Amino acid sequence: MSSPLLKSCKACGTEISKYSPFCRNCGHPQGSNLIIWFLALFLIVLIAAYIAFTLYCSCHTEQLGAMLPR
Ligand SMILES: [Zn+2]
């Protein structure tokens, strides 16, 4: 451990970034970092879905106005 930002790969022992989801040498997934990446991906999808829904609603206000009470 020469740097706090580096850690050893669980599979091959190569020093890789703490925030890397996979080992750059052997491709072994690095445990807890996968959860962080999964959460980040989930947040991005959630935000994208919210933006898409907002855009959809603003484009279909007239149709929605006929269906939903204001
Ligand atoms: Zn490795």
N, CA, C, O and the ligand as a Tripos MOL2 file, in Angstrom:
@<TRIPOS>MOLECULE
protein
  281   279    71     0     0
PROTEIN
NO_CHARGES

@<TRIPOS>ATOM
      1 N           0.8400   -1.2040    0.0000 N.3       1 MET1
      2 CA          0.0000    0.0000    0.0000 C.3       1 MET1
      3 C           0.8720    1.2510    0.0000 C.2       1 MET1
      4 O           1.2660    1.7180    1.0690 O.2       1 MET1
      5 N           1.1790    1.7940   -1.1510 N.am      2 SER2
      6 CA          2.0170    2.9770   -1.2340 C.3       2 SER2
      7 C           1.1850    4.2520   -1.2140 C.2       2 SER2
      8 O           1.7040    5.3250   -0.9060 O.2       2 SER2
      9 N          -0.0940    4.1460   -1.5390 N.am      3 SER3
     10 CA         -0.9670    5.3180   -1.5590 C.3       3 SER3
     11 C          -2.3140    4.9590   -0.9560 C.2       3 SER3
     12 O          -2.7870    3.8360   -1.1310 O.2       3 SER3
     13 N          -2.9490    5.9070   -0.2390 N.am      4 PRO4
     14 CA         -4.2850    5.6190    0.3180 C.3       4 PRO4
     15 C          -5.3510    5.4640   -0.7660 C.2       4 PRO4
     16 O          -6.4430    4.9570   -0.5100 O.2       4 PRO4
     17 N          -5.0180    5.9110   -1.9870 N.am      5 LEU5
     18 CA         -5.9800    5.7980   -3.0870 C.3       5 LEU5
     19 C          -5.8080    4.4960   -3.8590 C.2       5 LEU5
     20 O          -6.5430    4.2080   -4.8030 O.2       5 LEU5
     21 N          -4.8100    3.7110   -3.4290 N.am      6 LEU6
     22 CA         -4.5790    2.4370   -4.1060 C.3       6 LEU6
     23 C          -4.8630    1.2840   -3.1550 C.2       6 LEU6
     24 O          -4.7350    1.4080   -1.9370 O.2       6 LEU6
     25 N          -5.2540    0.1550   -3.7490 N.am      7 LYS7
     26 CA         -5.4260   -1.0720   -2.9670 C.3       7 LYS7
     27 C          -5.0070   -2.2370   -3.8270 C.2       7 LYS7
     28 O          -4.8610   -2.1120   -5.0430 O.2       7 LYS7
     29 N          -4.8120   -3.3830   -3.1800 N.am      8 SER8
     30 CA         -4.3970   -4.5510   -3.9430 C.3       8 SER8
     31 C          -5.6190   -5.3280   -4.4170 C.2       8 SER8
     32 O          -6.6060   -5.4780   -3.6960 O.2       8 SER8
     33 N          -5.5230   -5.8130   -5.6430 N.am      9 CYS9
     34 CA         -6.5900   -6.6540   -6.1920 C.3       9 CYS9
     35 C          -6.7080   -7.9250   -5.3630 C.2       9 CYS9
     36 O          -5.6950   -8.5160   -4.9920 O.2       9 CYS9
     37 N          -7.9170   -8.3460   -5.0730 N.am     10 LYS10
     38 CA         -8.1490   -9.5460   -4.2740 C.3      10 LYS10
     39 C          -7.7040  -10.8110   -5.0060 C.2      10 LYS10
     40 O          -7.3530  -11.8170   -4.3890 O.2      10 LYS10
     41 N          -7.7270  -10.7330   -6.3440 N.am     11 ALA11
     42 CA         -7.4240  -11.9190   -7.1350 C.3      11 ALA11
     43 C          -5.9520  -12.0270   -7.4970 C.2      11 ALA11
     44 O          -5.3510  -13.0850   -7.3120 O.2      11 ALA11
     45 N          -5.3460  -10.9320   -8.0200 N.am     12 CYS12
     46 CA         -3.9800  -11.0360   -8.5350 C.3      12 CYS12
     47 C          -2.9820  -10.1830   -7.7600 C.2      12 CYS12
     48 O          -1.7760  -10.3280   -7.9620 O.2      12 CYS12
     49 N          -3.4500   -9.2880   -6.8710 N.am     13 GLY13
     50 CA         -2.5400   -8.5150   -6.0390 C.3      13 GLY13
     51 C          -2.0090   -7.2450   -6.6770 C.2      13 GLY13
     52 O          -1.2320   -6.5270   -6.0480 O.2      13 GLY13
     53 N          -2.4060   -6.9470   -7.9090 N.am     14 THR14
     54 CA         -1.9740   -5.7200   -8.5800 C.3      14 THR14
     55 C          -2.5580   -4.4990   -7.8660 C.2      14 THR14
     56 O          -3.7130   -4.5230   -7.4410 O.2      14 THR14
     57 N          -1.7620   -3.4310   -7.7340 N.am     15 GLU15
     58 CA         -2.2630   -2.1960   -7.1330 C.3      15 GLU15
     59 C          -3.1930   -1.4890   -8.1090 C.2      15 GLU15
     60 O          -2.8120   -1.1680   -9.2350 O.2      15 GLU15
     61 N          -4.4330   -1.2490   -7.6500 N.am     16 ILE16
     62 CA         -5.4320   -0.5810   -8.4820 C.3      16 ILE16
     63 C          -6.0720    0.5390   -7.6670 C.2      16 ILE16
     64 O          -5.9250    0.5910   -6.4460 O.2      16 ILE16
     65 N          -6.7800    1.4290   -8.3490 N.am     17 SER17
     66 CA         -7.4660    2.5260   -7.6700 C.3      17 SER17
     67 C          -8.5480    1.9750   -6.7470 C.2      17 SER17
     68 O          -9.2330    1.0070   -7.0750 O.2      17 SER17
     69 N          -8.6870    2.6140   -5.5840 N.am     18 LYS18
     70 CA         -9.7190    2.2520   -4.6210 C.3      18 LYS18
     71 C         -11.1130    2.3490   -5.2260 C.2      18 LYS18
     72 O         -12.0240    1.6240   -4.8270 O.2      18 LYS18
     73 N         -11.2740    3.2530   -6.1960 N.am     19 TYR19
     74 CA        -12.5900    3.5290   -6.7590 C.3      19 TYR19
     75 C         -12.8490    2.7710   -8.0510 C.2      19 TYR19
     76 O         -13.8970    2.9320   -8.6770 O.2      19 TYR19
     77 N         -11.8840    1.9380   -8.4470 N.am     20 SER20
     78 CA        -12.0690    1.1460   -9.6540 C.3      20 SER20
     79 C         -12.9900   -0.0370   -9.3510 C.2      20 SER20
     80 O         -12.7290   -0.7890   -8.4120 O.2      20 SER20
     81 N         -14.0500   -0.2120  -10.1200 N.am     21 PRO21
     82 CA        -14.9500   -1.3420   -9.8590 C.3      21 PRO21
     83 C         -14.3580   -2.6750  -10.2880 C.2      21 PRO21
     84 O         -14.7840   -3.7310   -9.8190 O.2      21 PRO21
     85 N         -13.3580   -2.6240  -11.1940 N.am     22 PHE22
     86 CA        -12.7200   -3.8510  -11.6580 C.3      22 PHE22
     87 C         -11.1990   -3.6930  -11.6370 C.2      22 PHE22
     88 O         -10.6830   -2.5830  -11.7710 O.2      22 PHE22
     89 N         -10.4940   -4.7950  -11.4720 N.am     23 CYS23
     90 CA         -9.0390   -4.7830  -11.5800 C.3      23 CYS23
     91 C          -8.6590   -4.5540  -13.0360 C.2      23 CYS23
     92 O          -9.1940   -5.1930  -13.9420 O.2      23 CYS23
     93 N          -7.7010   -3.6070  -13.2480 N.am     24 ARG24
     94 CA         -7.3080   -3.3080  -14.6320 C.3      24 ARG24
     95 C          -6.3910   -4.3890  -15.1910 C.2      24 ARG24
     96 O          -6.1570   -4.4540  -16.3980 O.2      24 ARG24
     97 N          -5.8760   -5.2350  -14.3070 N.am     25 ASN25
     98 CA         -4.9640   -6.2910  -14.7520 C.3      25 ASN25
     99 C          -5.7190   -7.5740  -15.1020 C.2      25 ASN25
    100 O          -5.5370   -8.1260  -16.1870 O.2      25 ASN25
    101 N          -6.5590   -8.0440  -14.1910 N.am     26 CYS26
    102 CA         -7.2220   -9.3400  -14.4020 C.3      26 CYS26
    103 C          -8.7360   -9.2150  -14.5800 C.2      26 CYS26
    104 O          -9.3970  -10.1840  -14.9540 O.2      26 CYS26
    105 N          -9.2960   -8.0100  -14.3120 N.am     27 GLY27
    106 CA        -10.7240   -7.8150  -14.5130 C.3      27 GLY27
    107 C         -11.5870   -8.2990  -13.3770 C.2      27 GLY27
    108 O         -12.8120   -8.3410  -13.4970 O.2      27 GLY27
    109 N         -10.9550   -8.6700  -12.2550 N.am     28 HIS28
    110 CA        -11.7190   -9.1750  -11.1010 C.3      28 HIS28
    111 C         -12.5330   -8.0370  -10.4770 C.2      28 HIS28
    112 O         -11.9710   -6.9800  -10.1910 O.2      28 HIS28
    113 N         -13.8430   -8.2220  -10.2570 N.am     29 PRO29
    114 CA        -14.6520   -7.1770   -9.6180 C.3      29 PRO29
    115 C         -14.2140   -6.9440   -8.1790 C.2      29 PRO29
    116 O         -13.8610   -7.8820   -7.4650 O.2      29 PRO29
    117 N         -14.2440   -5.6490   -7.7540 N.am     30 GLN30
    118 CA        -13.6790   -5.2770   -6.4520 C.3      30 GLN30
    119 C         -14.7600   -5.0170   -5.4130 C.2      30 GLN30
    120 O         -14.8950   -3.8940   -4.9270 O.2      30 GLN30
    121 N         -15.5250   -6.0330   -5.0710 N.am     31 GLY31
    122 CA        -16.4440   -6.0510   -3.9460 C.3      31 GLY31
    123 C         -17.3110   -4.8220   -3.7690 C.2      31 GLY31
    124 O         -18.1530   -4.5180   -4.6140 O.2      31 GLY31
    125 N         -17.1010   -4.1040   -2.6470 N.am     32 SER32
    126 CA        -18.0130   -3.0510   -2.2220 C.3      32 SER32
    127 C         -18.1160   -1.9160   -3.2260 C.2      32 SER32
    128 O         -19.1370   -1.2290   -3.2680 O.2      32 SER32
    129 N         -17.0810   -1.6990   -4.0380 N.am     33 ASN33
    130 CA        -17.1380   -0.6360   -5.0310 C.3      33 ASN33
    131 C         -18.2550   -0.8750   -6.0400 C.2      33 ASN33
    132 O         -18.8110    0.0740   -6.5950 O.2      33 ASN33
    133 N         -18.5810   -2.1400   -6.2760 N.am     34 LEU34
    134 CA        -19.6720   -2.4790   -7.1960 C.3      34 LEU34
    135 C         -20.9880   -1.8970   -6.6970 C.2      34 LEU34
    136 O         -21.8160   -1.4450   -7.4880 O.2      34 LEU34
    137 N         -21.1750   -1.9120   -5.3770 N.am     35 ILE35
    138 CA        -22.4030   -1.3770   -4.7910 C.3      35 ILE35
    139 C         -22.4780    0.1270   -5.0340 C.2      35 ILE35
    140 O         -23.5400    0.6580   -5.3580 O.2      35 ILE35
    141 N         -21.3300    0.8170   -4.8750 N.am     36 ILE36
    142 CA        -21.2740    2.2640   -5.1140 C.3      36 ILE36
    143 C         -21.6190    2.5660   -6.5740 C.2      36 ILE36
    144 O         -22.3950    3.4750   -6.8670 O.2      36 ILE36
    145 N         -21.0350    1.7960   -7.4710 N.am     37 TRP37
    146 CA        -21.3160    1.9910   -8.9060 C.3      37 TRP37
    147 C         -22.7750    1.6850   -9.2200 C.2      37 TRP37
    148 O         -23.4100    2.3750  -10.0170 O.2      37 TRP37
    149 N         -23.2960    0.6370   -8.5810 N.am     38 PHE38
    150 CA        -24.6930    0.2720   -8.8040 C.3      38 PHE38
    151 C         -25.6100    1.3840   -8.3130 C.2      38 PHE38
    152 O         -26.5830    1.7240   -8.9870 O.2      38 PHE38
    153 N         -25.3080    1.9640   -7.1260 N.am     39 LEU39
    154 CA        -26.1120    3.0490   -6.5750 C.3      39 LEU39
    155 C         -26.0230    4.2880   -7.4670 C.2      39 LEU39
    156 O         -27.0250    4.9620   -7.7040 O.2      39 LEU39
    157 N         -24.8200    4.5820   -7.9590 N.am     40 ALA40
    158 CA        -24.6310    5.7270   -8.8440 C.3      40 ALA40
    159 C         -25.4430    5.5320  -10.1210 C.2      40 ALA40
    160 O         -26.1030    6.4560  -10.5950 O.2      40 ALA40
    161 N         -25.3890    4.3310  -10.6690 N.am     41 LEU41
    162 CA        -26.1390    4.0120  -11.8870 C.3      41 LEU41
    163 C         -27.6410    4.1250  -11.6360 C.2      41 LEU41
    164 O         -28.3870    4.6440  -12.4670 O.2      41 LEU41
    165 N         -28.0690    3.6290  -10.4710 N.am     42 PHE42
    166 CA        -29.4830    3.6870  -10.0980 C.3      42 PHE42
    167 C         -29.9460    5.1420  -10.0050 C.2      42 PHE42
    168 O         -31.0300    5.4810  -10.4810 O.2      42 PHE42
    169 N         -29.1210    6.0080   -9.3880 N.am     43 LEU43
    170 CA        -29.4460    7.4290   -9.2610 C.3      43 LEU43
    171 C         -29.5490    8.0830  -10.6290 C.2      43 LEU43
    172 O         -30.4590    8.8730  -10.8770 O.2      43 LEU43
    173 N         -28.6030    7.7490  -11.5300 N.am     44 ILE44
    174 CA        -28.6000    8.3210  -12.8770 C.3      44 ILE44
    175 C         -29.8750    7.9140  -13.6130 C.2      44 ILE44
    176 O         -30.5150    8.7400  -14.2630 O.2      44 ILE44
    177 N         -30.2360    6.6350  -13.5060 N.am     45 VAL45
    178 CA        -31.4570    6.1380  -14.1580 C.3      45 VAL45
    179 C         -32.6820    6.8400  -13.5780 C.2      45 VAL45
    180 O         -33.6010    7.2100  -14.3100 O.2      45 VAL45
    181 N         -32.6870    7.0190  -12.2560 N.am     46 LEU46
    182 CA        -33.8020    7.6780  -11.5810 C.3      46 LEU46
    183 C         -33.9540    9.1200  -12.0570 C.2      46 LEU46
    184 O         -35.0620    9.5680  -12.3510 O.2      46 LEU46
    185 N         -32.8350    9.8460  -12.1330 N.am     47 ILE47
    186 CA        -32.8450   11.2430  -12.5850 C.3      47 ILE47
    187 C         -33.2750   11.3090  -14.0440 C.2      47 ILE47
    188 O         -34.0790   12.1620  -14.4210 O.2      47 ILE47
    189 N         -32.7350   10.4040  -14.8710 N.am     48 ALA48
    190 CA        -33.0860   10.3680  -16.2890 C.3      48 ALA48
    191 C         -34.5800   10.0940  -16.4630 C.2      48 ALA48
    192 O         -35.2340   10.7120  -17.3030 O.2      48 ALA48
    193 N         -35.1190    9.1590  -15.6610 N.am     49 ALA49
    194 CA        -36.5420    8.8370  -15.7240 C.3      49 ALA49
    195 C         -37.3800   10.0410  -15.2990 C.2      49 ALA49
    196 O         -38.4270   10.3120  -15.8850 O.2      49 ALA49
    197 N         -36.9130   10.7650  -14.2710 N.am     50 TYR50
    198 CA        -37.6280   11.9520  -13.7840 C.3      50 TYR50
    199 C         -37.6520   13.0340  -14.8610 C.2      50 TYR50
    200 O         -38.6890   13.6480  -15.1140 O.2      50 TYR50
    201 N         -36.4890   13.2630  -15.4970 N.am     51 ILE51
    202 CA        -36.3950   14.2720  -16.5560 C.3      51 ILE51
    203 C         -37.2840   13.8740  -17.7350 C.2      51 ILE51
    204 O         -38.0170   14.7010  -18.2780 O.2      51 ILE51
    205 N         -37.2110   12.6060  -18.1230 N.am     52 ALA52
    206 CA        -38.0170   12.1160  -19.2410 C.3      52 ALA52
    207 C         -39.5020   12.2740  -18.9420 C.2      52 ALA52
    208 O         -40.2810   12.6760  -19.8060 O.2      52 ALA52
    209 N         -39.8890   11.9500  -17.6970 N.am     53 PHE53
    210 CA        -41.2910   12.0520  -17.2870 C.3      53 PHE53
    211 C         -41.7430   13.5150  -17.2900 C.2      53 PHE53
    212 O         -42.8440   13.8310  -17.7410 O.2      53 PHE53
    213 N         -40.8780   14.4080  -16.7810 N.am     54 THR54
    214 CA        -41.1820   15.8350  -16.7420 C.3      54 THR54
    215 C         -41.3560   16.3820  -18.1540 C.2      54 THR54
    216 O         -42.2880   17.1370  -18.4280 O.2      54 THR54
    217 N         -40.4400   15.9900  -19.0510 N.am     55 LEU55
    218 CA        -40.5170   16.4410  -20.4360 C.3      55 LEU55
    219 C         -41.7830   15.8990  -21.0950 C.2      55 LEU55
    220 O         -42.4780   16.6140  -21.8170 O.2      55 LEU55
    221 N         -42.0670   14.6220  -20.8350 N.am     56 TYR56
    222 CA        -43.2590   13.9980  -21.4030 C.3      56 TYR56
    223 C         -44.5090   14.7430  -20.9460 C.2      56 TYR56
    224 O         -45.4020   15.0090  -21.7500 O.2      56 TYR56
    225 N         -44.5770   15.0790  -19.6650 N.am     57 CYS57
    226 CA        -45.7340   15.7750  -19.1140 C.3      57 CYS57
    227 C         -45.8740   17.1700  -19.7140 C.2      57 CYS57
    228 O         -46.9810   17.5980  -20.0430 O.2      57 CYS57
    229 N         -44.7400   17.8890  -19.8570 N.am     58 SER58
    230 CA        -44.8160   19.2500  -20.3900 C.3      58 SER58
    231 C         -45.1940   19.2370  -21.8650 C.2      58 SER58
    232 O         -45.7360   20.2170  -22.3750 O.2      58 SER58
    233 N         -44.9110   18.1230  -22.5600 N.am     59 CYS59
    234 CA        -45.2490   18.0140  -23.9810 C.3      59 CYS59
    235 C         -46.6970   17.5590  -24.1680 C.2      59 CYS59
    236 O         -47.2810   17.7610  -25.2330 O.2      59 CYS59
    237 N         -47.2730   16.9440  -23.1320 N.am     60 HIS60
    238 CA        -48.6190   16.3890  -23.2430 C.3      60 HIS60
    239 C         -49.5580   17.0230  -22.2170 C.2      60 HIS60
    240 O         -50.4870   16.3780  -21.7290 O.2      60 HIS60
    241 N         -49.3070   18.2800  -21.8990 N.am     61 THR61
    242 CA        -50.1130   18.9670  -20.8930 C.3      61 THR61
    243 C         -51.5760   19.0250  -21.3140 C.2      61 THR61
    244 O         -52.4770   18.8650  -20.4900 O.2      61 THR61
    245 N         -51.7980   19.2530  -22.5870 N.am     62 GLU62
    246 CA        -53.1800   19.3900  -23.0630 C.3      62 GLU62
    247 C         -53.9510   18.0750  -22.9230 C.2      62 GLU62
    248 O         -55.1020   18.0620  -22.4880 O.2      62 GLU62
    249 N         -53.2910   16.9540  -23.3040 N.am     63 GLN63
    250 CA        -53.9470   15.6600  -23.1780 C.3      63 GLN63
    251 C         -54.1730   15.2860  -21.7130 C.2      63 GLN63
    252 O         -55.2280   14.7680  -21.3460 O.2      63 GLN63
    253 N         -53.1400   15.5640  -20.8650 N.am     64 LEU64
    254 CA        -53.2410   15.2620  -19.4350 C.3      64 LEU64
    255 C         -54.3020   16.1220  -18.7850 C.2      64 LEU64
    256 O         -55.0260   15.6640  -17.9010 O.2      64 LEU64
    257 N         -54.3970   17.3840  -19.2250 N.am     65 GLY65
    258 CA        -55.3740   18.2960  -18.6680 C.3      65 GLY65
    259 C         -56.7970   17.7930  -18.8700 C.2      65 GLY65
    260 O         -57.6840   18.0820  -18.0680 O.2      65 GLY65
    261 N         -57.0110   17.0340  -19.9530 N.am     66 ALA66
    262 CA        -58.3340   16.5040  -20.2230 C.3      66 ALA66
    263 C         -58.6370   15.3070  -19.3210 C.2      66 ALA66
    264 O         -59.7960   15.0160  -19.0280 O.2      66 ALA66
    265 N         -57.5670   14.6100  -18.8820 N.am     67 MET67
    266 CA        -57.7590   13.4040  -18.0810 C.3      67 MET67
    267 C         -57.6810   13.6810  -16.5820 C.2      67 MET67
    268 O         -58.4490   13.1230  -15.7980 O.2      67 MET67
    269 N         -56.7290   14.5620  -16.1850 N.am     68 LEU68
    270 CA        -56.4820   14.7990  -14.7630 C.3      68 LEU68
    271 C         -57.1160   16.1040  -14.3090 C.2      68 LEU68
    272 O         -57.0630   17.1050  -15.0230 O.2      68 LEU68
    273 N         -57.7170   16.0950  -13.1180 N.am     69 PRO69
    274 CA        -58.2580   17.3510  -12.5770 C.3      69 PRO69
    275 C         -57.1480   18.2900  -12.1500 C.2      69 PRO69
    276 O         -56.1310   17.8290  -11.6330 O.2      69 PRO69
    277 N         -57.3030   19.5660  -12.3420 N.am     70 ARG70
    278 CA        -56.2770   20.5560  -12.0100 C.3      70 ARG70
    279 C         -56.6200   21.2880  -10.7240 C.2      70 ARG70
    280 O         -55.8670   22.1590  -10.2910 O.2      70 ARG70
    281 ZN         -6.4630   -8.3850  -10.4400 Zn       71 ZN71
@<TRIPOS>BOND
     1     1     2 1
     2     2     3 1
     3     3     4 2
     4     3     5 am
     5     5     6 1
     6     6     7 1
     7     7     8 2
     8     7     9 am
     9     9    10 1
    10    10    11 1
    11    11    12 2
    12    11    13 am
    13    13    14 1
    14    14    15 1
    15    15    16 2
    16    15    17 am
    17    17    18 1
    18    18    19 1
    19    19    20 2
    20    19    21 am
    21    21    22 1
    22    22    23 1
    23    23    24 2
    24    23    25 am
    25    25    26 1
    26    26    27 1
    27    27    28 2
    28    27    29 am
    29    29    30 1
    30    30    31 1
    31    31    32 2
    32    31    33 am
    33    33    34 1
    34    34    35 1
    35    35    36 2
    36    35    37 am
    37    37    38 1
    38    38    39 1
    39    39    40 2
    40    39    41 am
    41    41    42 1
    42    42    43 1
    43    43    44 2
    44    43    45 am
    45    45    46 1
    46    46    47 1
    47    47    48 2
    48    47    49 am
    49    49    50 1
    50    50    51 1
    51    51    52 2
    52    51    53 am
    53    53    54 1
    54    54    55 1
    55    55    56 2
    56    55    57 am
    57    57    58 1
    58    58    59 1
    59    59    60 2
    60    59    61 am
    61    61    62 1
    62    62    63 1
    63    63    64 2
    64    63    65 am
    65    65    66 1
    66    66    67 1
    67    67    68 2
    68    67    69 am
    69    69    70 1
    70    70    71 1
    71    71    72 2
    72    71    73 am
    73    73    74 1
    74    74    75 1
    75    75    76 2
    76    75    77 am
    77    77    78 1
    78    78    79 1
    79    79    80 2
    80    79    81 am
    81    81    82 1
    82    82    83 1
    83    83    84 2
    84    83    85 am
    85    85    86 1
    86    86    87 1
    87    87    88 2
    88    87    89 am
    89    89    90 1
    90    90    91 1
    91    91    92 2
    92    91    93 am
    93    93    94 1
    94    94    95 1
    95    95    96 2
    96    95    97 am
    97    97    98 1
    98    98    99 1
    99    99   100 2
   100    99   101 am
   101   101   102 1
   102   102   103 1
   103   103   104 2
   104   103   105 am
   105   105   106 1
   106   106   107 1
   107   107   108 2
   108   107   109 am
   109   109   110 1
   110   110   111 1
   111   111   112 2
   112   111   113 am
   113   113   114 1
   114   114   115 1
   115   115   116 2
   116   115   117 am
   117   117   118 1
   118   118   119 1
   119   119   120 2
   120   119   121 am
   121   121   122 1
   122   122   123 1
   123   123   124 2
   124   123   125 am
   125   125   126 1
   126   126   127 1
   127   127   128 2
   128   127   129 am
   129   129   130 1
   130   130   131 1
   131   131   132 2
   132   131   133 am
   133   133   134 1
   134   134   135 1
   135   135   136 2
   136   135   137 am
   137   137   138 1
   138   138   139 1
   139   139   140 2
   140   139   141 am
   141   141   142 1
   142   142   143 1
   143   143   144 2
   144   143   145 am
   145   145   146 1
   146   146   147 1
   147   147   148 2
   148   147   149 am
   149   149   150 1
   150   150   151 1
   151   151   152 2
   152   151   153 am
   153   153   154 1
   154   154   155 1
   155   155   156 2
   156   155   157 am
   157   157   158 1
   158   158   159 1
   159   159   160 2
   160   159   161 am
   161   161   162 1
   162   162   163 1
   163   163   164 2
   164   163   165 am
   165   165   166 1
   166   166   167 1
   167   167   168 2
   168   167   169 am
   169   169   170 1
   170   170   171 1
   171   171   172 2
   172   171   173 am
   173   173   174 1
   174   174   175 1
   175   175   176 2
   176   175   177 am
   177   177   178 1
   178   178   179 1
   179   179   180 2
   180   179   181 am
   181   181   182 1
   182   182   183 1
   183   183   184 2
   184   183   185 am
   185   185   186 1
   186   186   187 1
   187   187   188 2
   188   187   189 am
   189   189   190 1
   190   190   191 1
   191   191   192 2
   192   191   193 am
   193   193   194 1
   194   194   195 1
   195   195   196 2
   196   195   197 am
   197   197   198 1
   198   198   199 1
   199   199   200 2
   200   199   201 am
   201   201   202 1
   202   202   203 1
   203   203   204 2
   204   203   205 am
   205   205   206 1
   206   206   207 1
   207   207   208 2
   208   207   209 am
   209   209   210 1
   210   210   211 1
   211   211   212 2
   212   211   213 am
   213   213   214 1
   214   214   215 1
   215   215   216 2
   216   215   217 am
   217   217   218 1
   218   218   219 1
   219   219   220 2
   220   219   221 am
   221   221   222 1
   222   222   223 1
   223   223   224 2
   224   223   225 am
   225   225   226 1
   226   226   227 1
   227   227   228 2
   228   227   229 am
   229   229   230 1
   230   230   231 1
   231   231   232 2
   232   231   233 am
   233   233   234 1
   234   234   235 1
   235   235   236 2
   236   235   237 am
   237   237   238 1
   238   238   239 1
   239   239   240 2
   240   239   241 am
   241   241   242 1
   242   242   243 1
   243   243   244 2
   244   243   245 am
   245   245   246 1
   246   246   247 1
   247   247   248 2
   248   247   249 am
   249   249   250 1
   250   250   251 1
   251   251   252 2
   252   251   253 am
   253   253   254 1
   254   254   255 1
   255   255   256 2
   256   255   257 am
   257   257   258 1
   258   258   259 1
   259   259   260 2
   260   259   261 am
   261   261   262 1
   262   262   263 1
   263   263   264 2
   264   263   265 am
   265   265   266 1
   266   266   267 1
   267   267   268 2
   268   267   269 am
   269   269   270 1
   270   270   271 1
   271   271   272 2
   272   271   273 am
   273   273   274 1
   274   274   275 1
   275   275   276 2
   276   275   277 am
   277   277   278 1
   278   278   279 1
   279   279   280 2
@<TRIPOS>SUBSTRUCTURE
     1 MET1         2 RESIDUE 1 A MET
     2 SER2         6 RESIDUE 1 A SER
     3 SER3        10 RESIDUE 1 A SER
     4 PRO4        14 RESIDUE 1 A PRO
     5 LEU5        18 RESIDUE 1 A LEU
     6 LEU6        22 RESIDUE 1 A LEU
     7 LYS7        26 RESIDUE 1 A LYS
     8 SER8        30 RESIDUE 1 A SER
     9 CYS9        34 RESIDUE 1 A CYS
    10 LYS10       38 RESIDUE 1 A LYS
    11 ALA11       42 RESIDUE 1 A ALA
    12 CYS12       46 RESIDUE 1 A CYS
    13 GLY13       50 RESIDUE 1 A GLY
    14 THR14       54 RESIDUE 1 A THR
    15 GLU15       58 RESIDUE 1 A GLU
    16 ILE16       62 RESIDUE 1 A ILE
    17 SER17       66 RESIDUE 1 A SER
    18 LYS18       70 RESIDUE 1 A LYS
    19 TYR19       74 RESIDUE 1 A TYR
    20 SER20       78 RESIDUE 1 A SER
    21 PRO21       82 RESIDUE 1 A PRO
    22 PHE22       86 RESIDUE 1 A PHE
    23 CYS23       90 RESIDUE 1 A CYS
    24 ARG24       94 RESIDUE 1 A ARG
    25 ASN25       98 RESIDUE 1 A ASN
    26 CYS26      102 RESIDUE 1 A CYS
    27 GLY27      106 RESIDUE 1 A GLY
    28 HIS28      110 RESIDUE 1 A HIS
    29 PRO29      114 RESIDUE 1 A PRO
    30 GLN30      118 RESIDUE 1 A GLN
    31 GLY31      122 RESIDUE 1 A GLY
    32 SER32      126 RESIDUE 1 A SER
    33 ASN33      130 RESIDUE 1 A ASN
    34 LEU34      134 RESIDUE 1 A LEU
    35 ILE35      138 RESIDUE 1 A ILE
    36 ILE36      142 RESIDUE 1 A ILE
    37 TRP37      146 RESIDUE 1 A TRP
    38 PHE38      150 RESIDUE 1 A PHE
    39 LEU39      154 RESIDUE 1 A LEU
    40 ALA40      158 RESIDUE 1 A ALA
    41 LEU41      162 RESIDUE 1 A LEU
    42 PHE42      166 RESIDUE 1 A PHE
    43 LEU43      170 RESIDUE 1 A LEU
    44 ILE44      174 RESIDUE 1 A ILE
    45 VAL45      178 RESIDUE 1 A VAL
    46 LEU46      182 RESIDUE 1 A LEU
    47 ILE47      186 RESIDUE 1 A ILE
    48 ALA48      190 RESIDUE 1 A ALA
    49 ALA49      194 RESIDUE 1 A ALA
    50 TYR50      198 RESIDUE 1 A TYR
    51 ILE51      202 RESIDUE 1 A ILE
    52 ALA52      206 RESIDUE 1 A ALA
    53 PHE53      210 RESIDUE 1 A PHE
    54 THR54      214 RESIDUE 1 A THR
    55 LEU55      218 RESIDUE 1 A LEU
    56 TYR56      222 RESIDUE 1 A TYR
    57 CYS57      226 RESIDUE 1 A CYS
    58 SER58      230 RESIDUE 1 A SER
    59 CYS59      234 RESIDUE 1 A CYS
    60 HIS60      238 RESIDUE 1 A HIS
    61 THR61      242 RESIDUE 1 A THR
    62 GLU62      246 RESIDUE 1 A GLU
    63 GLN63      250 RESIDUE 1 A GLN
    64 LEU64      254 RESIDUE 1 A LEU
    65 GLY65      258 RESIDUE 1 A GLY
    66 ALA66      262 RESIDUE 1 A ALA
    67 MET67      266 RESIDUE 1 A MET
    68 LEU68      270 RESIDUE 1 A LEU
    69 PRO69      274 RESIDUE 1 A PRO
    70 ARG70      278 RESIDUE 1 A ARG
    71 ZN71       281 GROUP 0 **** ****
